[in-house]
């Protein structure tokens, strides 16, 4: 049916309604609005896939392609395979990372990147079921006894067995520079993954990591592994200096990253692991500055100095 057909039907039905109402004049029929189907806004040059975890949980995998190299932008890095960047909490963070990475690629701050968002097919249902707090935490010992925690091991298996093979099978990517990005509980998961499976993601960016979880369990395990000389991927861990103003005092969001940095320095591992604090930054404003600084540290041929972006070394 065409738009003109719909308009004619509206006029005819409007006229019939007026006539049925008592023979009022038909010269000015009441107009009826035609509903226009709404289409969700999307990201150009991207696609989506659906994967199902071992327990039946449905995940939405969002994939955004890098810019093509443009001849009139000489700063763009050439001759490189795209770096796959795996972004946790995809429904919140995917679009942010895509926009930043594409802008950074234009300026030569990062090579071309294939951004992969990992989220839930039904985020509303997942939130009601506290699925995120299950997938991203290492033990059942969370702060709320009514919520299930402790599913990081099976979620990591899902990334290893399904998500990474999908990307590496269907796209030409630089596997050796694969990067995992996580924020908050996602940052905790990213650091735990660096500890448990250091070869799974050669680069790890943890923003505002929830190292307070289970009485600072992962922070203590990271320290023990550093003292033992255990292998680690390249890591950037960042927190905002104002995080503790808006979170529970015993969470110690900023101080935990500083402590991690002290452990790194004591172990002589600062060449591969960086822990820093962003000035005038909270848990909810760290994404832009933290993502750009962190990815430059990990992927930029000329990585930023300590003072770049008002960063304080922890």
ABEGO torsion letter per residue (X at the ends): XBAAAAAAAAAAAAAAAAAAAGGBBAABBBBBBBBBBBBBBBBBGBBBBBBBBAAGBBBBBBBBBBBBBBAABAABBBGBBBBBBBBBGAAAAAAAAAAAAAAAAAAGABBBBBBBBBBBABAAAAAAAGAAAAAABABABBABAABBBGAAAAAAAAAAAAAAAAAAAABBBBAAABBBBBBEAAAAAAAAAAAABAAABABBBBBGBBAABGGGAAAAAAAAAAAAGBBBBBBBBBBBAAAAAABBAAAGAAAAAAAAAAAAAAAGAAAABBBBBBBGBBAAAAAAAAAAAAAAAAABABBBBAABGGBBBX
